[in-house]
Amino acid sequence: MMMKRCLVTCSSTQNKEANFDHCCKEIVDEGQKPLLLIFFADEDDLWYYAKYLHEAFPEAISIGSSTFINFSSAGFSHSGLSVMAIYSGIECAAGLLFEVNRHPKNYIMHIKNALGQISSLENTCCMEFTTPFSDSEELVLDTFKEAFDGKDIPLFGGSSGITNTNKKGIVALNGDIFANTCAFVFIHNQNGKIHLFRENIFQRTQHQFIATDVDCEERTVYEYDDQPAADVLAKALNVDLEGLPEALLVHPMGRIVDDQIFITECNKVFPDGSISYFSRVYNHTKMVLLEVADFDKVWNETAETVHKEILAPSFTISINCLSRTNLFEKENKLYHFISTLKSNYGDFIGLSGYGEQLNFIHLNQSMVIALFE
């Protein structure tokens, strides 16, 4: 019998012990020892799965994050556990960055030490999960950029998700859970290339602006085109200021960089007319107001683009924004979205969280996928 390179399993009962037992049995039944375990669960039970996955498979690197939903080629749910076990064809090394809200660069040697354990940088990527809500993602990405020192290492990842807005997102590595931390793993694919893609389900409107007064560290825009930011967007969307936050849920802003659109989602609209966002906007950035595009058309275009590069991936990792997940559920498109991923990209596992990272750019309301030959 041909051994699988990768297994994806999930369980969504209300009993965490039963969820773990089910997933653990499926991993063991393959008759191989996993090299890498990638897992997602709700924030209340992540500690349990982290602890017992590490105890069951101590020789594997196990890395995980809290998530808004579990979605994978094995199914999807709002609770429970999803795990991807990779058995062969990879080499990996992992680490942690602490104090991500202030001083992740204090731990830059953790990146360099992990990178030094990889035999070849060819066909090697970095996957990272960062805890949200501290405006830390750009600091983390700057740390990786400095650590890579010009080396061509693709990076992707996501900000942790949560199921309860009163809780905090957490990450896990090798049996322990962490707040205010980035967990990362370098993955060297011994059997082929690694391809990263970004999907955008929004399209441009006619409304373009220049961010003329910003506090980039606070991720706040005070003015577009020298006018209060909220007034400018309310006028463009033909809504009053009271209705602006709801309108912006499906009309995020796009940062225009070399004809590419990087999405920035509204966080809060303030009484002084300023707007805070979930990713940084820099002074004098060209911005465009976006609107929802046709989901099916976008999904088909993504698949066509991917298949030009890679026809049959061994496995795929998806980072899908929590806001996209909410939108798909509202439009009764979530099942179709997950079915499309499964039919086009094979065995996959996904994180639904508060931000997406691609190379050194922090995004919102996007999907990033990594496909391994």
C-alpha positions in Angstrom: 0.0 0.0 0.0 1.3 3.4 -0.9 1.9 5.6 2.1 0.2 9.0 2.2 2.4 12.1 2.3 -0.3 14.1 4.1 -3.4 13.4 6.1 -6.1 15.9 7.1 -8.5 15.0 9.9 -11.1 16.8 11.9 -13.7 16.2 14.7 -16.4 18.6 15.8 -18.1 17.1 18.8 -18.6 19.2 22.0 -16.2 16.8 23.8 -12.6 17.8 23.4 -11.4 14.3 24.5 -13.4 12.6 21.8 -12.2 15.1 19.2 -8.6 14.4 20.1 -9.0 10.7 20.2 -10.6 10.7 16.7 -7.9 12.8 15.1 -5.1 11.0 16.9 -6.4 7.6 15.8 -6.5 8.7 12.2 -3.0 10.1 12.4 -1.6 6.8 14.0 -3.6 4.6 11.6 -1.4 5.8 8.7 1.4 3.7 10.1 3.9 6.5 9.9 5.3 9.1 12.3 4.4 12.6 11.3 7.2 15.2 10.9 4.9 18.2 11.2 1.4 18.7 12.7 -0.6 21.9 11.9 -3.7 22.3 13.9 -6.5 24.7 14.6 -9.2 24.8 17.3 -11.3 27.3 19.3 -9.4 29.4 21.9 -10.8 27.6 24.9 -9.6 24.2 24.0 -6.4 24.9 22.0 -4.3 24.3 25.2 -5.7 20.7 25.5 -5.0 19.8 21.9 -1.5 21.4 22.0 -0.6 19.5 25.1 -1.8 16.1 24.0 -0.8 16.2 20.4 2.7 16.9 21.6 2.6 14.1 24.1 1.3 11.7 21.4 3.8 12.8 18.8 6.8 14.2 20.6 9.2 13.8 17.6 7.0 16.0 15.4 6.9 19.8 15.3 3.3 20.7 16.3 2.2 24.3 15.5 -1.3 25.7 15.8 -3.6 28.6 16.4 -7.0 29.5 17.6 -9.5 30.0 14.8 -12.9 31.4 14.1 -13.9 28.2 12.3 -12.3 24.9 11.4 -12.3 24.3 7.7 -10.4 21.7 5.7 -10.8 19.0 3.1 -12.1 16.8 6.0 -15.0 19.2 6.8 -15.8 22.4 8.6 -17.3 23.5 11.9 -17.4 26.3 14.5 -15.9 24.1 17.2 -13.6 21.1 17.6 -10.2 20.3 16.1 -8.7 20.1 12.7 -5.2 18.7 12.1 -2.9 18.3 9.1 -0.2 15.6 9.5 2.7 15.7 7.1 4.7 12.4 7.1 7.4 12.7 4.5 9.1 14.9 1.9 9.7 17.9 4.2 12.3 19.2 6.6 11.2 21.8 9.2 12.4 23.9 12.1 10.3 26.1 14.3 10.5 28.9 16.9 8.7 31.8 18.7 8.8 35.6 18.8 7.6 37.0 22.1 6.5 40.5 23.0 5.1 41.0 19.5 3.2 44.1 20.5 6.4 46.0 21.3 9.7 44.2 20.8 9.6 41.1 18.6 13.1 42.1 17.2 14.5 41.2 20.6 14.0 37.6 19.5 15.3 37.8 16.0 17.9 35.1 16.8 15.1 32.6 17.2 14.4 33.1 13.5 18.1 32.8 12.5 18.6 29.8 14.7 15.6 27.9 13.2 16.7 28.9 9.7 20.2 27.5 10.4 18.6 24.1 11.0 17.3 23.9 7.4 19.7 22.1 5.0 18.6 24.1 1.9 16.8 27.4 1.3 15.7 26.3 -2.1 11.9 25.4 -2.0 11.7 26.6 1.6 9.0 28.8 3.0 8.1 30.3 6.4 4.6 29.9 7.9 3.7 32.0 10.9 0.7 32.5 13.2 0.6 35.8 15.2 -1.8 36.7 18.0 -4.1 39.6 17.0 -5.4 42.9 18.5 -2.0 44.5 19.4 -1.2 46.1 16.0 1.8 43.8 16.0 1.7 42.2 12.6 3.8 44.8 10.8 6.4 44.6 13.6 6.6 40.9 13.2 7.0 41.1 9.5 9.7 43.7 9.8 11.5 41.3 12.1 11.3 38.4 9.6 12.5 40.8 6.8 15.6 41.8 8.8 16.3 38.2 9.8 16.1 37.0 6.2 18.7 39.6 5.2 17.8 39.5 1.6 17.3 35.8 1.3 14.5 34.8 -1.0 12.3 32.9 1.5 8.5 33.2 0.8 6.5 33.9 3.9 2.8 33.4 4.6 0.6 33.2 7.7 -2.3 34.6 9.6 -3.5 36.4 12.7 -5.3 34.1 15.1 -9.0 33.9 15.1 -11.5 33.6 18.0 -15.0 32.3 18.4 -15.8 34.6 21.3 -15.1 38.3 20.9 -14.5 38.6 24.7 -11.5 36.2 24.4 -8.0 36.6 23.0 -6.4 34.8 20.1 -3.6 32.4 21.0 -0.9 30.3 19.2 0.7 27.0 20.1 4.0 25.3 19.5 5.2 21.9 20.7 2.8 21.5 23.6 2.5 25.0 24.9 0.2 27.9 24.2 1.2 31.6 24.0 -0.4 35.1 24.0 1.4 38.1 22.6 3.5 35.8 20.5 4.3 34.7 16.9 4.8 31.0 16.3 6.6 30.1 13.1 8.0 27.1 11.2 10.3 26.9 8.2 9.2 24.2 5.8 11.7 22.9 3.2 9.8 20.9 0.5 12.1 18.1 -0.6 9.8 16.9 -3.4 9.1 20.1 -5.4 8.3 23.7 -5.3 6.1 25.9 -3.0 3.6 28.3 -4.6 1.9 31.2 -2.7 -1.2 32.9 -4.1 -3.5 35.7 -2.9 -7.2 35.9 -3.6 -9.3 39.2 -3.5 -13.1 38.9 -3.6 -13.4 42.7 -3.9 -13.2 44.9 -7.0 -12.5 48.6 -7.4 -15.1 51.3 -7.4 -14.7 54.7 -9.1 -13.8 56.3 -5.8 -10.1 56.9 -5.3 -8.4 59.0 -2.6 -5.0 60.0 -1.2 -4.5 59.4 2.6 -3.3 62.9 3.5 -3.2 62.7 7.3 -2.4 59.4 9.0 -1.0 57.9 12.2 0.5 54.7 10.7 1.5 53.1 14.0 -2.0 53.5 15.3 -3.4 52.4 11.9 -5.6 55.5 11.9 -6.5 57.7 8.9 -7.7 61.2 9.8 -8.1 62.7 6.3 -8.6 61.6 2.7 -7.8 64.3 0.2 -7.5 66.8 3.1 -11.1 66.2 4.3 -12.2 64.1 7.4 -11.9 60.5 6.4 -15.4 59.5 7.6 -17.1 62.4 5.7 -15.3 61.5 2.5 -16.3 57.8 2.6 -19.9 58.5 3.7 -20.3 60.8 0.8 -18.8 58.3 -1.7 -21.1 55.5 -0.3 -24.2 57.8 -0.1 -24.8 57.0 3.6 -24.9 59.0 6.8 -22.1 58.8 9.3 -24.3 56.5 11.5 -24.6 54.0 8.7 -20.9 54.2 7.6 -19.5 51.4 9.8 -22.0 48.9 8.4 -21.4 50.0 4.9 -17.7 49.6 5.3 -18.1 45.9 6.1 -18.5 45.2 2.4 -16.6 48.3 1.2 -13.1 48.0 2.5 -10.3 50.2 1.3 -7.6 49.0 -1.1 -4.0 50.3 -0.9 -2.8 50.7 -4.5 0.8 49.6 -4.8 2.3 49.1 -8.3 -1.2 48.4 -9.7 -1.8 45.7 -7.0 -4.6 46.1 -4.5 -3.9 45.2 -0.8 -7.0 45.3 1.3 -7.3 47.2 4.5 -10.4 46.7 6.6 -12.1 49.3 8.8 -11.9 48.7 12.5 -13.7 51.8 14.0 -15.2 55.1 12.9 -14.5 57.8 15.5 -16.6 60.9 16.3 -13.8 63.2 15.1 -14.2 61.7 11.6 -11.1 59.6 11.8 -11.1 55.8 10.9 -8.9 53.1 12.3 -8.0 50.0 10.3 -6.8 46.5 10.9 -3.6 47.1 8.9 -1.4 50.1 8.5 -2.0 52.9 6.0 0.9 55.1 5.2 0.9 58.8 4.5 0.2 59.8 0.9 -0.9 56.2 0.0 -3.2 55.9 -3.0 -6.5 54.3 -1.8 -9.5 53.0 -3.6 -12.9 52.1 -2.2 -13.8 48.5 -3.0 -17.0 46.6 -3.5 -17.9 42.9 -3.5 -17.2 41.1 -6.8 -18.8 37.9 -8.1 -17.6 35.1 -5.8 -17.8 32.2 -8.3 -16.0 34.2 -10.9 -13.2 35.0 -8.5 -12.9 31.4 -7.3 -12.7 30.2 -10.8 -10.1 32.8 -11.7 -8.0 31.8 -8.7 -8.1 28.2 -9.6 -7.1 28.9 -13.2 -4.1 31.0 -12.0 -3.1 28.3 -9.6 -3.4 25.4 -12.1 -1.1 27.2 -14.5 1.7 26.8 -11.9 0.7 23.6 -10.2 -1.8 21.0 -11.3 -1.8 18.5 -8.4 -0.5 19.8 -5.1 0.4 17.3 -2.4 -1.2 19.5 0.2 -2.4 23.1 0.6 -2.6 25.5 3.6 -5.3 28.3 3.4 -5.4 31.5 5.5 -8.9 32.9 5.0 -10.0 36.2 6.7 -12.7 35.9 9.3 -14.6 38.7 7.6 -14.7 36.6 4.4 -15.9 33.7 6.3 -18.7 35.8 7.8 -19.6 37.2 4.4 -19.7 33.7 2.8 -21.9 32.4 5.6 -24.3 35.4 5.3 -24.6 34.7 1.5 -24.9 30.9 2.0 -21.7 30.4 0.1 -19.4 29.0 2.8 -20.0 25.3 1.9 -19.5 26.1 -1.8 -16.2 28.0 -1.0 -14.9 25.0 1.0 -16.0 22.6 -1.7 -14.1 24.7 -4.3 -11.0 24.6 -2.2 -11.2 20.8 -1.9 -11.9 20.1 -5.6 -9.1 22.4 -6.8 -6.3 22.1 -4.2 -6.6 18.6 -2.7 -5.9 17.9 0.9 -6.0 21.3 2.7 -6.4 22.8 6.1 -7.4 26.4 6.9 -7.1 29.2 9.5 -9.8 31.8 9.7 -8.5 34.8 11.6 -8.0 38.6 11.9 -5.4 39.1 9.2 -3.4 37.5 6.5 0.3 37.9 5.9 2.0 37.4 2.5 5.8 37.9 2.3 6.2 41.2 4.3 2.7 42.6 3.7 -0.1 42.5 6.3 -3.6 42.2 4.6 -7.2 42.1 5.6 -10.3 40.4 4.0 -8.1 38.3 1.7 -7.2 34.6 1.3 -3.6 33.5 1.1 -2.9 29.9 0.0 0.3 27.9 0.0 0.5 24.9 -2.3 3.2 22.2 -2.0 4.2 20.1 -5.0 
